[in-house]
Each structure stands twice: as C-alpha cells, then as structure tokens.
Amino acid sequence: MTARRALGKPRLEALIEEAIVDAYGESEQRVGCPCMLQEHLACPFSTQVLGEPVRVEPIDLNDAEEIVASCRRQRHRQLIPILNLPLPSPPPVGWEWIEAYR
C-alpha cells in the first residue's frame, strides 16, 4: 500500500524554497514544512499502519519537534512521525510536501 513517487530535484527545491521563503533564521525555517503540510496535505485520509487500517487526521509537531500524523483506529489514537507513515495508493493531495520534508 506504500505509494512513494519520485519528485525531481528542481520540484523538491521549489517546494523547500516555498516553505522557507519568509523565514528569518533556522527556528522559523523549521516551522515552514509543518505549516505547508497543514495547509496542503488533504486530511483526513485512510492508510494502513502495521497492516491495520487507520484514519490520518491533522498533522502536528510532537515534543521532539518531529512532524507527526495523528492516526486513529476506532477509539485509539497514535502519533506517527510523518516520515514513517505509509501513504495509500493513490496518495492524498499534498503528498509532495512529505517528500520535500524528507
């Protein structure tokens, strides 16, 4: 169920530049990608984690400042680092922002 598509280097560089264009310093650059993911990644969407179906809800930062996806299955919720999240096929709108963050 993993749907990783390759983006060319020019496209990745353009996405990164768009994320940090207004950032003044490293700390502001760090929040550029989470902001773009929150704005552009179409949530909720469904995928599978460890073979189980989950619903991916909002993207956030955890205490370690990793970008995480809130994944729900029935009444259980788990935060999964966005870089470890398997994407469905076809991937949700905005998936390229995950690749830019990678």
N, C-alpha and C positions, 0 to 999 in steps of 0.2 A: 504494500500500500504506500510505500515511500515514493513521492513524486518530486525528485530533485531535477531541476532543469538547469542547464548551464547558461549563465549570462556572460556576455562578452566583457572583457576588461573595460572598454570605454563606457558601457552602460553601468557597470558597477561603480566606476569612478564618478560618473554623473550623479548617481543616487547618493553616494557618500558626500559629494560636494553640496548637493541639495540639502542634506541633513545638517550640515555644519556651516552653511553659508553665513548665518547671522551670529555664530558663536564667537564669543570673545574669551578665548582660553580653553584649557583642557576640560575643566569642570563643565562648562557649557557644551562642549563638543560631546561629552559623554551622554548628555540627555537628548542629543539630536536624534539618534536612532530610535530610542523608545518613543519619542514624540511622533516620529514618522510612522512607526509601526502602529501606534494607537490611532493615528489618523487614517492610514491607508489599508491596513490589514482587515479584511472583511471578517468580523467576528459577530456572532458565533459561527463556527463550522465544526463538522464532525471529522474525527480521525480515529486511529487505533493506537493505544499505548499498551505495550506488552500483550498484544493480542485481544485487548478488550476495547469496545467502543467507548469513546469519550466525546464530550462536547467541549470545545475550546471556547472559552469566554474571554473576557478582557485581558490585555497584555499589561504587565506592571513591572516594577522593579522590586526585587526582594532586598533583604537587609544587607546582602553582599553586593548589591548594585548590579546583579545579573538581570537581564530581561527574562521574565518568566511568563508562561501562559497559565491561566487558571483553567484546569481541566476538571470537568465534572462527570461523574458516573453515578447515576441515581442520586443519593444524598451525600455522596463522598466527593471531596474536592482535594486536588493536589496541585501544587505549583511545580511546573516542569520548565527548566531552562529552555528558552525558545530554540537554542541551537541543538537541543536533544529531541525536539518534538518531531515525530514523523509526520510529514504532510500527506494529505489524501491525494488521490488522483481523480480528477484534475485538482491542482492546488487552489486554495482560495485566492480571490483578488487581493493583490498586495503582497503576495509571497516573495516577490523580488526584494522587498525590504529586509526579509530574513537573510537572504543571500548577501545583501550589502553589509549587513551587520556581521556576518560570518567573517 
